[in-house]
Amino acid sequence: MTYAAQYPDEVAGMVLLDSMSPDEFTALPGFASEQLMMRRGHGVLPSLARLGVTRAVPTSAWSSLPEPVESQVQAFASSPRGMRNMRDEQSIYPKVFEQAKALVSLHDKPLIVVTTTESIDKHKEWTDLQNLLATLSTNSQHRVADATHQGLIEAEAAFEPAVLAIVDVVQSIRTGRQEHPLEVSAPVVSGVDIAES
């Protein structure tokens, strides 16, 4: 979103995959305090990783990719460097969210927002935040995928909605057609429009 705000002529369309919202600190109850607690916890994780404590976490907590990739992801994620990355990412959320707020409109550029059922189940306000992201364009659609946040990219059974969203945005850019106007009352689950089923 920050890139699109800074370089609007370089962005032809966008897909947001279970994206965080720049309004989470204010619109998602408990998010600010949760992040403060996580930042404190993440502050000690690199030290715990140097002691090997984080390697005790099962590989399934780090990734759902097939072996040997799953073990490679775990080896990096549970390393001191992986823990520093996690800590550093969390620490810049306030700054990144402020930068993302600079994007107020994509105008009629194609935009698909894909939201996971896991995120909706965790936060009842998540759908509203995702709907708000979808209003960034007059040529947008909000889809709901039956997946976890991580699974939307990693899980064989759940990545299809992400791929379809990318394909649909690229096709919309190529054809110049606005085939899917925003339909917040008719989300898409696993790539199938509920309104059409």
C-alpha positions as MATLAB code, in Angstrom:
seq = 'MTYAAQYPDEVAGMVLLDSMSPDEFTALPGFASEQLMMRRGHGVLPSLARLGVTRAVPTSAWSSLPEPVESQVQAFASSPRGMRNMRDEQSIYPKVFEQAKALVSLHDKPLIVVTTTESIDKHKEWTDLQNLLATLSTNSQHRVADATHQGLIEAEAAFEPAVLAIVDVVQSIRTGRQEHPLEVSAPVVSGVDIAES';
ca = [
       0.000    0.000    0.000;
       2.869    2.350    0.796;
       4.467    1.668   -2.585;
       1.164    2.301   -4.352;
       0.804    5.626   -2.527;
       4.350    6.733   -3.369;
       4.435    5.437   -6.957;
       0.843    5.333   -8.238;
       1.926    5.238  -11.889;
       3.930    2.061  -11.202;
       0.942    0.127   -9.825;
      -1.554   -1.313  -12.316;
      -3.559   -3.356   -9.782;
      -3.285   -4.987   -6.391;
      -4.069   -8.156   -4.478;
      -4.129   -7.988   -0.681;
      -3.812  -11.427    0.918;
      -5.306  -11.389    4.427;
      -3.603   -8.035    4.746;
      -3.178   -6.126    7.938;
      -5.089   -2.867    7.958;
      -3.390    0.445    8.698;
      -6.279    1.085   11.107;
      -5.677   -1.955   13.317;
      -4.201   -0.021   16.244;
      -7.396    1.987   16.574;
     -10.128   -0.189   15.047;
      -9.226   -3.641   16.383;
      -9.915   -3.875   20.125;
      -6.917   -5.100   22.078;
      -4.539   -4.958   19.100;
      -2.367   -2.152   20.482;
      -1.937   -3.827   23.880;
      -1.389   -7.226   22.232;
       1.348   -5.744   20.041;
       3.002   -4.052   23.020;
       3.091   -7.373   24.869;
       4.390   -9.189   21.784;
       7.134   -6.597   21.263;
       8.316   -7.177   24.807;
       8.240  -10.947   24.327;
       9.971  -10.751   20.986;
      12.697   -8.692   22.650;
      13.929  -11.763   24.550;
      13.360  -14.339   21.785;
      16.736  -13.845   20.044;
      18.492  -14.618   23.344;
      16.307  -17.674   23.902;
      17.074  -18.798   20.354;
      20.806  -18.616   21.068;
      20.144  -21.015   23.947;
      18.252  -23.352   21.600;
      14.915  -22.979   23.388;
      12.993  -21.975   20.236;
      14.059  -25.157   18.423;
      11.817  -27.108   20.798;
       8.755  -25.674   19.025;
       7.385  -28.299   16.585;
       7.977  -27.672   12.878;
       4.218  -27.481   12.282;
       4.175  -24.216   14.271;
       6.498  -22.619   11.710;
       5.269  -23.982    8.409;
       2.839  -26.287    6.653;
       5.136  -26.804    3.684;
       6.259  -30.337    2.783;
       9.581  -31.714    3.977;
      12.442  -30.907    3.638;
      11.299  -27.285    3.238;
       9.307  -27.356    6.477;
      12.440  -28.193    8.484;
      14.404  -25.498    6.651;
      11.760  -22.908    7.517;
      11.855  -24.034   11.151;
      15.657  -23.892   11.250;
      15.639  -20.279   10.062;
      12.544  -19.105   11.948;
      13.768  -20.493   15.274;
      17.314  -19.126   14.828;
      18.516  -15.939   16.548;
      18.413  -14.179   13.151;
      14.848  -15.353   12.518;
      13.790  -14.152   15.956;
      15.475  -10.769   15.379;
      13.567  -10.478   12.090;
      10.297  -11.200   13.889;
      11.106   -8.677   16.622;
      12.137   -5.999   14.122;
       9.034   -6.532   11.985;
       6.749   -6.098   14.992;
       8.584   -2.973   16.131;
       7.911   -1.036   12.910;
       4.167   -1.724   12.609;
       3.169    1.762   13.845;
       5.441    3.457   11.295;
       4.427    1.168    8.432;
       0.724    1.601    9.201;
       1.112    5.384    9.140;
       2.863    5.148    5.767;
       0.138    2.838    4.413;
      -2.537    5.380    5.355;
      -1.140    7.611    2.601;
      -2.930    5.391    0.075;
      -6.440    6.786   -0.037;
      -7.483    5.541   -3.466;
      -6.464    3.239   -6.281;
      -9.242    4.867   -8.323;
     -10.472    2.205  -10.779;
      -7.375   -0.006  -10.721;
      -8.291   -3.642  -10.086;
      -8.071   -4.678   -6.434;
      -8.943   -8.002   -4.842;
      -8.852   -8.381   -1.079;
      -8.631  -12.009    0.063;
      -9.510  -12.631    3.712;
      -9.061  -15.932    5.558;
     -11.691  -17.565    7.701;
      -9.031  -17.992   10.414;
      -8.631  -14.213   10.718;
     -12.384  -13.646   10.708;
     -12.809  -16.264   13.445;
     -10.112  -14.593   15.580;
     -11.413  -11.022   15.264;
     -15.048  -10.195   14.576;
     -13.971   -6.747   13.311;
     -11.608   -8.249   10.724;
     -14.250   -8.390    7.980;
     -15.048   -4.694    8.397;
     -11.353   -3.792    8.180;
     -10.964   -5.928    5.053;
     -14.106   -4.382    3.520;
     -12.575   -0.962    4.165;
      -9.440   -2.016    2.269;
     -11.631   -3.088   -0.645;
     -13.082    0.430   -0.888;
      -9.672    1.711   -2.008;
     -10.777    1.002   -5.588;
     -14.033    1.320   -7.494;
     -12.975   -1.872   -9.314;
     -12.574   -4.225   -6.389;
     -13.804   -7.415   -4.863;
     -13.559   -8.868   -1.372;
     -13.211  -12.637   -1.214;
     -13.166  -14.943    1.788;
     -10.949  -18.027    1.609;
     -11.416  -21.047    3.836;
      -7.806  -21.030    4.993;
      -5.394  -19.962    7.691;
      -3.349  -16.799    7.288;
      -0.184  -18.801    6.622;
      -2.017  -21.506    4.686;
      -3.212  -18.999    2.100;
       0.324  -19.078    0.740;
       1.713  -22.395    1.969;
      -1.026  -25.010    2.174;
      -1.613  -27.072   -0.958;
      -5.331  -27.242   -0.247;
      -5.699  -23.507    0.449;
      -3.442  -21.466   -1.845;
      -5.828  -21.545   -4.822;
      -7.811  -18.421   -3.785;
      -4.546  -16.430   -3.663;
      -3.504  -17.601   -7.121;
      -6.977  -16.977   -8.586;
      -7.014  -13.453   -7.165;
      -3.675  -12.674   -8.812;
      -4.826  -14.163  -12.128;
      -8.096  -12.201  -11.996;
      -6.322   -8.895  -11.325;
      -3.828   -9.523  -14.138;
      -6.686  -10.398  -16.534;
      -8.570   -7.275  -15.505;
      -5.461   -5.173  -16.204;
      -4.935   -6.812  -19.598;
      -8.539   -6.504  -20.734;
      -9.355   -3.208  -19.043;
     -12.690   -4.665  -17.938;
     -14.287   -4.197  -14.561;
     -15.803   -7.659  -14.276;
     -16.114   -7.853  -10.498;
     -17.345   -4.714   -8.764;
     -17.154   -4.679   -4.981;
     -19.683   -7.101   -3.520;
     -19.144   -7.011    0.220;
     -22.438   -8.763    0.813;
     -21.422  -11.663   -1.438;
     -17.896  -12.758   -0.468;
     -16.066  -15.511   -2.301;
     -15.142  -18.731   -0.510;
     -12.476  -20.906   -2.098;
     -12.780  -19.012   -5.370;
     -16.556  -19.513   -5.762;
     -18.822  -16.482   -5.642;
     -21.528  -17.216   -3.058;
     -24.011  -14.986   -4.894;
     -23.704  -17.185   -7.983;
     -23.934  -20.562   -6.194;
];
